[in-house]
Amino acid sequence: MEKLVFSVFMLISTMGFYAQEQKKSLDEIAKEMSNPTLPLFNLSMFYDYQQMTGNLQGASDQTVNLFGIQPPLPFPMKNGKNLLIRPLLSFNFAAPVYGTNGFESAGGIQFGDLPLDILFAGTNKKTGFMFGYGAIANIPTASTDKLRGEWRLGPSVLLGSIKKYVFVLVANTSFQLSGDNKQAVMGGQYVFAAPLGNGWQFVASPPYAFNWETGDLTLPIGGGPFRTIMMGDTPVKIGVQFNYYVAQPDPFGPDWGIRFNITPSLKRPW
């Protein structure tokens, strides 16, 4: 884990600082960093802690600890549109899995599956309306069979508005391409960001999911304080969110969770 964190900060130091074309306030920078359709290299890093619950014996005794890195790959296109490719690298710490003998640990630090979000999107400068479309995929790269899922692929759409407040809704449906039990899952994320002044924001950005086959809904509500600061010429957004799950799969799912975020906005390397 120490080597991983060191490698991330070495990457930040070697990529150079964010070059601002003009002097912008912290509130303006924070607002730009909340816009998922801009070609910014916002290197999102987060740590998730979740308290689990469910009908399975011992479910309420389980916790999930996960570290994630989402490096964006933004490519500016014509007419103000951008191609955005966002892989999510995740590392699970002794993740709980349910087997014939009840819950057990997946063991150590395990690399998770690789979700991949591809979006062609842009923002209308006059109206602040955001629109995007693309695809969502899951690549089963987990380092242990206990955590490995299936190949998945499906369409994705983004709708949003950015004026004083930022509203974004991402919705997708992925279809299972491998395995015997073919399931379709709707998922996505809703985002709300409200300015509080001096780089502070209230931010809510939890993901949600719905399994069309089983009817299981995973729906958190919550949010928390974020602040954008300058480290040299590099804007860095730091924050924490608390989420309470108003719905989760009956057998096993999250009850509540807390997420710590740190996101430097780096100079795009191309």
Backbone as a ProteinNet text record, in pm:
[ID]
protein_1_A
[PRIMARY]
MEKLVFSVFMLISTMGFYAQEQKKSLDEIAKEMSNPTLPLFNLSMFYDYQQMTGNLQGASDQTVNLFGIQPPLPFPMKNGKNLLIRPLLSFNFAAPVYGTNGFESAGGIQFGDLPLDILFAGTNKKTGFMFGYGAIANIPTASTDKLRGEWRLGPSVLLGSIKKYVFVLVANTSFQLSGDNKQAVMGGQYVFAAPLGNGWQFVASPPYAFNWETGDLTLPIGGGPFRTIMMGDTPVKIGVQFNYYVAQPDPFGPDWGIRFNITPSLKRPW
[TERTIARY]
82.1	0	86.7	194.3	284.8	347.1	383.4	440.8	339.1	211.3	106.8	89.6	76.7	59.6	179.1	301.4	422.7	422	379.2	376.2	277.6	161	61.6	117.1	183.4	235.5	356.8	431.8	539.2	480.5	365.9	298.7	255.2	198.2	152.6	269.8	381	494.6	560.1	550.7	618.9	530.3	398.6	309.8	299.2	350.4	345.6	219.2	218.9	107.7	2	-117.1	-231	-203.8	-205.9	-179.2	-310.6	-332.9	-454.8	-436.1	-533	-524.2	-546.6	-622.8	-646.7	-667.8	-654.3	-671.7	-816.6	-839.5	-974.2	-984.8	-1105.2	-1127.1	-1136.1	-1120.4	-1132	-1271.8	-1373.3	-1509.8	-1527.5	-1467	-1476	-1403.7	-1286.8	-1211.6	-1287.5	-1344.2	-1421.1	-1540	-1605	-1720	-1677.6	-1566.4	-1515.4	-1481	-1420.8	-1382.3	-1503.2	-1620.9	-1744.1	-1814.7	-1762.7	-1824	-1759	-1831.3	-1771.5	-1756.8	-1801.2	-1791.8	-1671.4	-1596.4	-1480.8	-1357.7	-1263.8	-1144.6	-1035.3	-1070.9	-975.6	-916.3	-788.4	-724.4	-737.5	-861.6	-888.4	-862.2	-750.7	-711.6	-780.5	-894.3	-975.4	-920.4	-898	-854.9	-947	-989.2	-1082.3	-1061.4	-1105.5	-1106.3	-1248.4	-1302.5	-1439	-1438.2	-1521.1	-1551.3	-1702.1	-1746.2	-1888.9	-1920.5	-2025.9	-2079.8	-2191.5	-2183.6	-2277	-2394.1	-2497.5	-2615	-2678.3	-2782.1	-2849.4	-2905.2	-2974.6	-3037.6	-2942.5	-2829.9	-2734.9	-2675	-2652.7	-2597.9	-2460.2	-2444.8	-2318	-2302.2	-2405.9	-2394.3	-2364.8	-2429.5	-2412.5	-2277.3	-2199.4	-2065.1	-1957.4	-1996.4	-1898.6	-1879	-1758.6	-1725.5	-1648.6	-1655.6	-1582.2	-1487.5	-1361.1	-1259.4	-1197.7	-1203.8	-1161.6	-1092.2	-981.6	-910.9	-924.1	-965.4	-986.6	-911.2	-869.2	-805.4	-875.3	-921.2	-987.5	-915.4	-819.6	-749	-830.2	-869.3	-946.5	-854.6	-908.3	-834.9	-918.1	-905.8	-989.7	-926.5	-1007.3	-960.3	-1055	-1010.3	-1094.6	-1125.4	-1253.1	-1297.8	-1347.3	-1413.6	-1464.4	-1595.1	-1629.6	-1757	-1776.4	-1667.3	-1678.1	-1707.9	-1713.9	-1739.8	-1607.1	-1616.8	-1497.1	-1521.7	-1419.6	-1422.6	-1355.1	-1429.6	-1381.9	-1380.5	-1263.3	-1248.1	-1202.1	-1281.4	-1252	-1247.3	-1128.6	-1115.8	-1109.1	-1158.9	-1154.6	-1069.7	-956.7	-869	-903.3	-935.6	-976.9	-895.9	-874.4	-797.8	-879.1	-915.8	-999.2	-912.3	-945.2	-869.6	-949.3	-906.9	-971	-1122.8	-1168.3	-1310.8	-1387.8	-1507.9	-1587.5	-1658.3	-1652.5	-1724.1	-1799.6	-1914.4	-1999	-1980.7	-1950.3	-1929.2	-2009.9	-1974.4	-2048.4	-2036	-1930.5	-1910.7	-1940.8	-2017.2	-2049.6	-1951.2	-1937.6	-1850.1	-1703.6	-1621.2	-1477.3	-1410.1	-1283.1	-1210.2	-1153.1	-1156.7	-1093	-941.7	-892.1	-750.2	-669.4	-594	-498.2	-555.7	-470.9	-511.7	-531.5	-653.8	-688.7	-730	-677.4	-717.5	-855.8	-944.1	-1080.5	-1098.2	-1222.5	-1256	-1231.5	-1226.3	-1198.1	-1322	-1401.1	-1509.3	-1451	-1513.2	-1463.7	-1581.1	-1570.9	-1675.7	-1623.8	-1692.1	-1654.7	-1769.7	-1740.7	-1846	-1804.9	-1896.3	-1879.1	-1975	-1920.7	-2006.7	-1957.9	-2045.8	-2011.2	-2111.6	-2079.1	-2165.5	-2194.3	-2321.7	-2360.4	-2321.1	-2233.6	-2181.3	-2288.4	-2391.6	-2496.7	-2596.7	-2642.6	-2748.3	-2695.7	-2570.5	-2515.7	-2566.5	-2636.5	-2691.1	-2582	-2574.6	-2477.3	-2548.1	-2481.7	-2535.1	-2419.7	-2435	-2333.1	-2390.5	-2324.2	-2365.7	-2241.6	-2254.4	-2139	-2168.7	-2072.8	-2085	-2019.9	-2066.3	-2010	-1970.6	-1858.9	-1813	-1751.6	-1751	-1678.7	-1586.6	-1459.2	-1358.4	-1317.4	-1337.5	-1312	-1161.9	-1101	-956.5	-919.6	-1018.7	-990.4	-884.6	-800.1	-686.7	-725.1	-850.7	-897	-1034.7	-1062.1	-1191.7	-1306.2	-1278.2	-1382.3	-1443.8	-1368.6	-1416.6	-1442.1	-1407.8	-1415.9	-1558.9	-1601.8	-1734.6	-1731.7	-1822.1	-1835.1	-1809.3	-1785.2	-1777.5	-1914.8	-1916.4	-2041.5	-2022	-2129.7	-2123.4	-2263.4	-2273.3	-2404	-2393.8	-2506.1	-2508.1	-2514.1	-2472.2	-2471.1	-2511.3	-2577.7	-2618.3	-2597	-2563.7	-2542.9	-2627.4	-2698	-2775.1	-2738.6	-2731.7	-2696.8	-2712.4	-2688.6	-2695.7	-2591.2	-2523.6	-2424.8	-2446	-2497.9	-2513.1	-2455.4	-2541.2	-2492.6	-2465.1	-2557.6	-2543.3	-2510.9	-2456.4	-2425.4	-2516.9	-2589.8	-2674.4	-2632.3	-2608.8	-2571	-2639.3	-2690.2	-2742.9	-2679	-2614	-2556.4	-2635.9	-2684.6	-2762.1	-2709.3	-2698.8	-2653	-2717.6	-2717	-2761.4	-2655.4	-2602.7	-2500.5	-2556.9	-2517.5	-2566.5	-2451.6	-2479.4	-2377.5	-2347.7	-2219.3	-2179.2	-2120.3	-2080.6	-2019.4	-2092.4	-2062	-2128	-2262.9	-2323.7	-2449.4	-2571.6	-2564.3	-2679.6	-2673.8	-2727	-2720.6	-2814.2	-2757.7	-2836.6	-2809.4	-2913.9	-2901.2	-2910.4	-2815.7	-2811.1	-2811.2	-2903.7	-2903.8	-2823.1	-2739.6	-2658.1	-2628.3	-2546.3	-2508.7	-2472.6	-2490	-2449.1	-2527.5	-2567.7	-2624.8	-2532.1	-2516.1	-2420	-2489.3	-2464.1	-2511.4	-2397.3	-2368.8	-2263.6	-2314.8	-2309	-2355.9	-2239.9	-2218.1	-2107.1	-2136.7	-2032.3	-2043.7	-1947.7	-1867.1	-1774.3	-1633.6	-1534.2	-1393	-1347.2	-1398	-1357.3	-1433.3	-1523	-1601.7	-1724.5	-1762.7	-1884.4	-1950.1	-2080.9	-2149	-2165.6	-2116.2	-2115	-2182.3	-2267.7	-2325.5	-2302.9	-2240.5	-2213.5	-2213.2	-2316.5	-2316.9	-2362.3	-2311.6	-2358.6	-2483.1	-2559.7	-2678.2	-2681	-2762.1	-2771.1	-2906.5	-2955.9	-3081.3	-3065.8	-3090	-3081.8	-3219.4	-3229	-3357.4	-3410.5	-3321.8	-3364	-3415	-3344.1	-3378.5	-3462.4	-3465.3	-3537.4	-3462.8	-3336.8	-3257.9	-3216.3	-3243.4	-3207.4	-3103.7	-2996.9	-2897.3	-2899.8	-2948.3	-2970.1	-2923.6	-2811.4	-2766.1	-2808.3	-2823.9	-2842.3	-2741.4	-2695.3	-2598.3	-2516.1	-2402	-2314	-2220	-2149.3	-2056.1	-1979.5	-1893.4	-1818.4	-1694.8	-1669.8	-1550.2	-1487.9	-1356.4	-1290.5	-1181.3	-1175.4	-1070.3	-963.3	-839.2	-726.2	-621	-524.2	-414.3	-287.9	-224.5	-93.5	4.4	68.7	145	47.8	61.3	-31.6	-134.1	-138.5	-226	-349.1	-469.7	-590.8	-609.8	-644.9	-669.8	-802	-892.9	-1021.8	-1018.1	-1050.2	-1046.9	-1184.1	-1235.1	-1365.6	-1400.4	-1514.4	-1563.9	-1715.1	-1766.9	-1911.2	-1958.3	-2074.1	-2140.7	-2264.7	-2283.5	-2398.9	-2475.3	-2606.3	-2695.4	-2776.2	-2781.8	-2846.9	-2993.1	-3081.9	-3224.7	-3275.4	-3196.9	-3232.3	-3103.2	-3106.4	-2995.3	-3048.5	-2975.1	-3020.4	-3045.6	-3156.2	-3193.8	-3088.2	-3027.1	-2930.1	-2806.4	-2750.3	-2623.8	-2602	-2576.5	-2552.3	-2509.6	-2471.6	-2423.5	-2537.6	-2512.1	-2606.3	-2575.1	-2447.9	-2401.8	-2254	-2205.6	-2065.5	-2011.7	-1881.3	-1813.4	-1701.6	-1687.1	-1585.5	-1499.9	-1368.1	-1272.5	-1215.7	-1220.5	-1175.6	-1059.6	-966.9	-867.1	-846.6	-861.8	-857.3	-773.4	-648.2	-570.6	-609.7	-616	-643.9	-511.5	-462.4	-329.4	-333.3	-217.7	-207	-224.1	-310.6	-334	-204.6	-162.2	-32.2	-34	-144.6	-147.7	-231.1
-119.1	0	125.8	126	240.7	265.4	157.9	171.1	229.5	188.6	239.7	390	434.1	576.3	656.1	603.4	671	685.4	579.7	583.8	688.9	700.9	799.7	940.2	970.7	1104.8	1132.4	1029.7	1047.2	1082.1	1018.2	1049.1	1194.9	1240.7	1379	1474.8	1444.7	1537	1543	1434.9	1431.8	1481	1496.5	1537	1688.2	1761.3	1906.7	1962.9	2092.8	2157.5	2198.7	2222.4	2269.9	2413.4	2436.7	2570.5	2643.5	2751	2828.2	2936.9	2947.1	3047.1	3187.4	3196.7	3324.7	3302.7	3409.3	3399.5	3368.3	3260	3219.9	3208.7	3233.6	3218.8	3071.2	3041.2	2903.5	2848.8	2933.5	2888.3	2851.1	2929.3	2898.7	2768.3	2750	2626.1	2505.9	2520.5	2410.8	2373.3	2474.4	2449.6	2376.9	2418.4	2350.5	2204.2	2181.7	2044.9	1956	2018.7	1942.2	1909.1	1959.6	1935.4	1813.6	1701.4	1578.4	1578	1685.1	1686.4	1765	1830	1908	1818.2	1854.6	1771.3	1799.2	1788.3	1812.2	1679.5	1684.3	1563.6	1564.3	1537.7	1530.9	1389.2	1370	1236.4	1206.9	1139.9	1113.8	994	1015.7	908.8	909.3	792.1	786.9	660.6	672.4	557.2	539.1	418.6	386.7	296	331.5	241.1	220.8	94.4	64.4	-37	-7.2	-102.2	-178.9	-311.7	-392.6	-440.1	-488.3	-542.9	-646.8	-716.4	-814.7	-930.4	-1021.2	-1136.3	-1252.5	-1254.1	-1362.8	-1356.9	-1472.6	-1477.6	-1410.4	-1315.6	-1245.3	-1127	-1094.3	-985.4	-851.9	-825	-695.7	-682	-788.6	-783.5	-752.6	-742	-727.2	-578.7	-548.5	-414.6	-427.8	-322.6	-315.6	-197.5	-221.4	-117.1	-121.4	-10.1	-9.2	122.2	112.8	230	231.1	345.7	354.6	470	451.2	556	558.6	676.9	689.6	795.9	752.7	847.8	875	999.6	1027.9	1034.5	998.2	1009	1097.8	1232.5	1324.6	1362.4	1358.5	1394.8	1501.1	1628.6	1733.2	1703.3	1721.7	1698.3	1829.6	1822.2	1941	1987	2114.7	2172.2	2167.6	2173.1	2177.8	2045.4	1937.9	1806.1	1741	1643.9	1576.9	1427.1	1350.7	1206.8	1179.1	1116.9	1094.9	945.6	893.3	751.8	742.5	674.6	671.5	527.5	468.6	338.8	358.2	261.7	267.9	153	187	88.2	80.1	-38.8	-53.7	-161.8	-137.7	-230.5	-258.7	-384.9	-427.1	-480.9	-440	-483.1	-590.3	-716.5	-829	-825.2	-814	-800.3	-923.8	-905.3	-1020.3	-1086.6	-1219.4	-1296.3	-1408.7	-1445.8	-1547.5	-1680.5	-1784.3	-1917.4	-2020.8	-2146.8	-2256.2	-2253.3	-2194	-2185.9	-2047.2	-1969.5	-1834.7	-1733.5	-1621.1	-1515.1	-1547.5	-1514.8	-1527.8	-1413.1	-1393.3	-1284.4	-1328.6	-1236.9	-1265.2	-1266.9	-1214.2	-1220.8	-1103.2	-1041.1	-936.4	-822.4	-760.8	-654	-714.7	-708.2	-770.4	-664	-676.5	-588.4	-628.3	-531.2	-560.6	-564.9	-588.3	-579.3	-437.3	-421.4	-292.3	-238.6	-151.8	-83.9	22.4	38.3	132.5	213.3	345.7	436.3	517	510.1	584.2	678	808.9	907.9	1013.8	1046.2	1156.1	1265.2	1376.7	1471.5	1614.7	1708.2	1849.4	1930.9	2059.9	2153.8	2275.1	2310.1	2430.6	2552.6	2638	2751.1	2854.1	2865.4	2964	2916.8	2793.3	2743.2	2665.2	2616.2	2532.7	2390.2	2351.7	2216.2	2117.3	2006.1	1901.2	1781.7	1723.6	1602.2	1515.3	1385.5	1292.6	1153.7	1074.9	936.5	852.3	723.8	637.1	495.7	434.7	294.4	271.8	167.3	124.3	-22.7	-60.3	-198.4	-242.6	-372	-430.2	-538.2	-525.5	-623.3	-702.9	-834.9	-915.6	-936.5	-838.1	-840.4	-869.4	-897.1	-915.7	-1022.1	-998.1	-1086.5	-1216.2	-1231.2	-1356.2	-1390.4	-1519.6	-1564.1	-1520.7	-1502.5	-1468.1	-1331.3	-1243.1	-1108.4	-1083.8	-1181.1	-1159.5	-1171.3	-1071.6	-1072.5	-1125.3	-1076.1	-1122.3	-1006.4	-1042.1	-940.9	-875.7	-741.8	-668.4	-552.7	-517	-407	-350.8	-217.4	-157.6	-8.5	54.2	197.2	283.4	409.3	504.5	642	720.7	856.3	948.7	1074.5	1176.9	1297.9	1348.6	1471.9	1558.6	1690.6	1775.8	1922.9	2003.1	2147.8	2208.9	2312.8	2381.4	2532.2	2589.6	2734.1	2770.1	2817.1	2837.9	2704.1	2608.7	2474.4	2378.6	2264.1	2160.1	2040.6	1999.8	1880.9	1787.4	1660.9	1563.1	1430.2	1365.6	1230.2	1144.1	1037.4	938.6	809.7	756.9	632.5	538.2	411.6	311.7	177.6	91.8	-46.6	-137	-227.6	-319.8	-461.5	-532.7	-668.1	-766.9	-872.9	-974	-1053.9	-1061.4	-1128.3	-1266.6	-1295.9	-1425.6	-1487.9	-1614	-1683.4	-1739.6	-1815.5	-1883.4	-1798.3	-1718.7	-1642.1	-1500.9	-1483.7	-1354.9	-1254.3	-1146.9	-1045.9	-907.5	-826.3	-686.8	-598.6	-506.3	-419.3	-274	-196.2	-53.2	13.1	106.9	173.9	316	381	517.2	595.6	725.9	814.9	945.7	999.8	1133.7	1227.6	1348.1	1444	1576.8	1633.2	1767.2	1840.2	1961.7	2042.8	2185.1	2234.3	2369	2450	2572.4	2654.5	2711.8	2714.1	2770.3	2886.1	2917.9	3029.7	2988.8	3062.5	3040.6	2898.4	2844.3	2710.7	2596.8	2628.7	2524.8	2489.8	2361.9	2313.9	2207.8	2196.2	2075.8	1985.3	1862	1771	1639.4	1593.3	1459.4	1390.9	1273.9	1203.2	1052.2	995.8	851	772.5	652.4	565.4	488	441.5	360.1	243.3	141.4	24.2	-43.3	-103	-178.9	-301.1	-418.4	-544.3	-577.9	-578.6	-601.9	-743.2	-839	-978.3	-1005	-955.4	-984.7	-875.8	-758.3	-646.7	-578.8	-611.9	-553.4	-410.7	-316.8	-176.9	-137.6	-73.8	-17	133.7	205.6	348.7	423	493.3	575	720.9	788.6	933.3	990.9	1111.3	1171.8	1277.6	1309.1	1411.3	1460	1568.9	1620.2	1741	1797.7	1918.3	1886.8	1970.1	1960.9	2100	2102	2229.8	2216.6	2314.8	2322.1	2419.1	2371.9	2453.2	2452	2540.7	2545	2491.9	2394.6	2345.3	2388.1	2501.7	2563.1	2614.9	2568.3	2603	2493.2	2393.6	2278.8	2285.2	2293.4	2285.2	2142.8	2131.7	2002.1	2010.4	1921.2	1916.2	1804.5	1837.9	1743.4	1743	1626.2	1623.5	1488.8	1486	1363.7	1359	1240.7	1221.7	1109.5	1130.1	1024.7	982.8	853.4	802	701.1	716.2	618.2	549.6	417.4	341.1	317.4	383.7	367.2	236.6	175.7	46.7	-27.8	-159.5	-247.1	-388.6	-478.5	-616.9	-681.3	-752.1	-811.5	-905.4	-994.7	-1087.5	-1017.9	-921	-860.3	-732	-624.1	-496	-391.8	-274.3	-169.5	-104.7	-75.1	-5.3	145	177.1	315.5	313.3	429	434.3	575.3	584.4	713.3	706.3	814	818.2	943.3	923.4	1034.1	1052.5	1174.4	1203.8	1301.8	1281.7	1382.5	1377.4	1493.7	1499.4	1617.5	1594.7	1702.7	1717.1	1841.2	1868.6	1898.4	1801.4	1808.7	1857.4	1898.1	1936.7	1815.4	1825.4	1713.6	1679.8	1552.8	1518.8	1514	1546.3	1549.7	1667.5
0	0	0	78.9	82.1	-54.6	-124.8	-258.4	-355.3	-339.6	-426.4	-406.7	-281.7	-252.6	-301.6	-280.1	-326.5	-477.5	-548.3	-694.8	-744.9	-676.3	-716.8	-703.7	-592	-571.9	-661.5	-698	-795.2	-931.4	-964.9	-1090.8	-1093.3	-980.6	-973.2	-991.1	-927.1	-930.7	-1067.3	-1145.5	-1274.7	-1388.7	-1364.1	-1472	-1486.1	-1391.5	-1402.4	-1343.2	-1320.9	-1256.5	-1356.6	-1305.1	-1381.5	-1425.1	-1555.5	-1607	-1628.6	-1554.9	-1569.1	-1673.8	-1767.6	-1872.1	-1815.5	-1710.6	-1648.9	-1499.6	-1424.5	-1281.5	-1249.5	-1178.6	-1141.9	-990.8	-939.3	-795.9	-760.3	-632.3	-586.8	-614.1	-602.7	-629.7	-776.7	-866.7	-1009.2	-1041.8	-982	-1005.1	-950.8	-829.6	-769.5	-856.8	-914	-1000.9	-1127.7	-1188.3	-1307.4	-1277.7	-1161.3	-1126.5	-1099.4	-1076.9	-1055.7	-1186.4	-1298.6	-1428.9	-1494.6	-1504.2	-1558.2	-1709.2	-1778.2	-1924.5	-1975.5	-1885.4	-1927.6	-1941.8	-2032.2	-2052.8	-1949.9	-1821.7	-1713.7	-1666.5	-1628.8	-1577.2	-1424.7	-1377.6	-1234.2	-1185.4	-1117.9	-1073	-940.1	-947.4	-828.8	-751.3	-621.4	-531	-410.1	-366.2	-254.1	-171.2	-46.2	45.6	95.6	80.1	121.6	243.6	341.1	452.4	454.3	452.3	454	563.2	638.4	734.7	665.1	666.4	589.4	674.4	607.5	674.1	582.7	630.8	547.5	627.5	556.9	620.9	643.7	573.3	592.2	731.5	789.2	924.5	928.4	1019.4	1033.7	940.9	862.1	765	832.6	944.9	1012	1080.3	1085	1144.4	1040.3	913.6	806.8	770.4	729.7	680	548.9	468.8	342.3	348	314.5	307.6	168.7	98.7	-41.2	-73.5	-147.1	-198	-349	-403.9	-547.6	-610.1	-734.7	-815	-950.5	-990.8	-1120.5	-1203.6	-1285.6	-1372.4	-1498.2	-1522.9	-1643.6	-1765.3	-1877.9	-2003.8	-2095.6	-2082.9	-2159.8	-2293.8	-2398.9	-2532.1	-2589.7	-2598.3	-2656	-2802.1	-2840	-2976.9	-3037.5	-3149.9	-3217.1	-3151.7	-3175.6	-3132.7	-2981.3	-2907	-2762	-2695.7	-2770.8	-2714.6	-2673.1	-2583.2	-2532.2	-2520.7	-2553.3	-2531.5	-2398.4	-2306.1	-2169.7	-2140.7	-2108.2	-2075.5	-1930.4	-1845.4	-1702.8	-1651.7	-1641.4	-1575.5	-1424.4	-1349.2	-1203	-1150.3	-1087.6	-1026.5	-878.4	-830.4	-691.2	-620.9	-492	-407.9	-282.1	-264.1	-152.3	-38.9	82.7	199.9	274.8	261.4	330.1	311.6	188.5	158.6	204.4	264.3	307.1	189.3	184.2	82.6	153.1	97.1	160.1	89.7	168.2	113.8	188.8	171.7	234.9	386.9	437.9	582.5	638	563.4	607.5	550.2	617.2	569.5	598.1	500.3	516.5	442.4	467.9	404.4	270.2	174	45.2	59.1	171.5	200.9	151.8	244.6	208.7	128.2	48.4	-42.8	-180.9	-229.9	-357.4	-458.7	-579.5	-689.3	-736.9	-759.2	-799.2	-949.9	-991.9	-1133.7	-1183.7	-1315.6	-1376.5	-1447.4	-1382	-1452.1	-1545	-1660.7	-1761.4	-1814.8	-1802.3	-1846.4	-1965.5	-2079.1	-2198.4	-2233.4	-2240.1	-2256.3	-2357.6	-2448.8	-2542.3	-2496.7	-2443.1	-2373.6	-2390.1	-2354.9	-2359.5	-2280.9	-2262.9	-2190.9	-2278.6	-2289.7	-2362.5	-2279.2	-2332.8	-2256.5	-2222.5	-2305.1	-2281.1	-2176.1	-2189.9	-2101.4	-1982	-1991.4	-1885.3	-1888.8	-1997.1	-2007.8	-2047.5	-1977	-2007	-2070.2	-2167.6	-2228.7	-2274.5	-2252.7	-2297.7	-2317.5	-2398.9	-2420.7	-2446.1	-2420.4	-2438.5	-2394.7	-2327.7	-2289.2	-2153.7	-2086.8	-1958.8	-1974.1	-1914.9	-1925.3	-1793	-1770.9	-1658	-1711	-1675.8	-1717	-1593.1	-1592.1	-1471.7	-1446.6	-1383.4	-1359.1	-1213.6	-1128.2	-986	-964.4	-865.9	-841.5	-771.9	-731.4	-672	-727.4	-743.4	-794.3	-703.9	-574.5	-478.6	-507.4	-572	-600.4	-748.7	-832.1	-976	-1026.1	-1102.2	-1162	-1304.1	-1386.1	-1523.8	-1620.6	-1745.1	-1850.4	-1865.7	-1868.2	-1883.3	-1981.4	-2050.2	-2145.7	-2164.8	-2182.3	-2206.4	-2231.8	-2267.8	-2299.1	-2173.3	-2190.1	-2079.4	-2130.4	-2044.7	-2081.6	-1962.7	-1991.3	-1888.1	-1919.1	-1817.2	-1826.4	-1706.7	-1728.4	-1616.3	-1646.4	-1544	-1556	-1464.2	-1511.8	-1430.8	-1442.6	-1336.1	-1322.8	-1186.2	-1094.5	-959.3	-892.3	-916.8	-863.4	-977.4	-939.7	-1037.2	-1010.7	-1113.8	-1107.5	-1220	-1187.7	-1289.5	-1257.7	-1360.2	-1347.4	-1455.4	-1412	-1503.4	-1489.1	-1600.2	-1597.9	-1705	-1669.2	-1765.2	-1735.1	-1833.3	-1815.7	-1876.8	-1795.5	-1844.8	-1850.1	-1953.7	-1975.7	-1957.1	-1883.6	-1855.1	-1981.6	-2018.1	-2141.7	-2117.9	-1995.3	-1964.5	-1846.2	-1819.2	-1709.1	-1751.3	-1660.5	-1691.3	-1659.2	-1553.1	-1508.2	-1565.6	-1685.1	-1753.9	-1685.2	-1632.8	-1562.6	-1620.6	-1621.7	-1663.8	-1539.9	-1526.5	-1408.8	-1453.9	-1399	-1422	-1311.1	-1347.2	-1246	-1288.5	-1209	-1240.9	-1117.5	-1127.8	-1020.4	-1033.1	-917.8	-920.6	-844.5	-897.1	-842.6	-815.9	-699.1	-665.4	-596	-641.6	-580.1	-562	-438.2	-405.9	-350.2	-402.1	-353.1	-215	-130.9	3.7	25.8	-78.5	-68.3	-29.9	-81.7	-51.2	-82.6	-193.1	-235.6	-171.4	-76.7	-9.3	-93.2	-89.1	-153.3	-65.3	-79.5	-31.8	-153	-142.8	-256.7	-219.3	-307.7	-298.1	-432.2	-431	-557.6	-539.3	-475	-452.9	-576.7	-594.9	-702.8	-660	-756.7	-729.3	-826.8	-797.2	-885.3	-867.4	-975.6	-972.4	-1061.3	-1003.8	-1077.2	-1134.7	-1269.3	-1333.7	-1307.5	-1284.8	-1268	-1126.6	-1026.9	-886.9	-822.1	-882.4	-822.4	-709.6	-689.1	-581.1	-616.6	-526.4	-544.1	-439.7	-483.2	-392.8	-411.4	-307.9	-321.7	-195.9	-203.7	-91.8	-106.8	6.1	7.5	105.9	78.4	169.3	99	155	100.4	208.5	179	277.7	227.5	313.8	278.9	195.6	94.8	11.7	5.2	-8.3	-29.1	-134.6	-222.6	-322.9	-274.2	-270.8	-227.5	-337.5	-327.7	-422.8	-356.4	-420.2	-378.8	-487.6	-467.9	-575.4	-679.5	-803.7	-910.4	-935.8	-849	-869.8	-779.7	-837.5	-755.7	-703.5	-577.8	-516.2	-440.6	-471.7	-402.3	-299.3	-175.9	-64.5	1.3	36.4	100.2	159	226	287.7	268	239.6	223.3	314.2	375.2	451.3	374.4	356.3	283.8	367.9	369.3	432.7	322.8	328.5	222.4	258.3	184.7	209.3	148.9	61.3	2.9	-29.8	-7.9	-42	-58.7	-125.4	-140.1	-3.7	8.2	137.2	194.5	112.7	172.8	228.8	153	193.7	115.1	187.5	121.4	222	175.7	266.1	344.1	471.3	557.5	559.3	579.6	571.3	534.6	490.6	449.8	454.5	455.1	453.3	350.1	273.6	167.9	183.7	181.5	184.7	44.4	-7.3	-143	-143.8	-237.1	-269.9	-420.8	-485.9	-631	-677.1	-717.2	-780.2	-926.6	-973.7	-1114.8	-1182.8	-1258.7	-1317.9	-1462.4	-1508.9	-1648.2	-1736.7	-1836.7	-1926.5	-2000.8	-2000.5	-2060.7	-2212.4	-2276.7	-2423.7	-2471
[MASK]
++++++++++++++++++++++++++++++++++++++++++++++++++++++++++++++++++++++++++++++++++++++++++++++++++++++++++++++++++++++++++++++++++++++++++++++++++++++++++++++++++++++++++++++++++++++++++++++++++++++++++++++++++++++++++++++++++++++++++++++++++++++++++++++++++++++++++++++

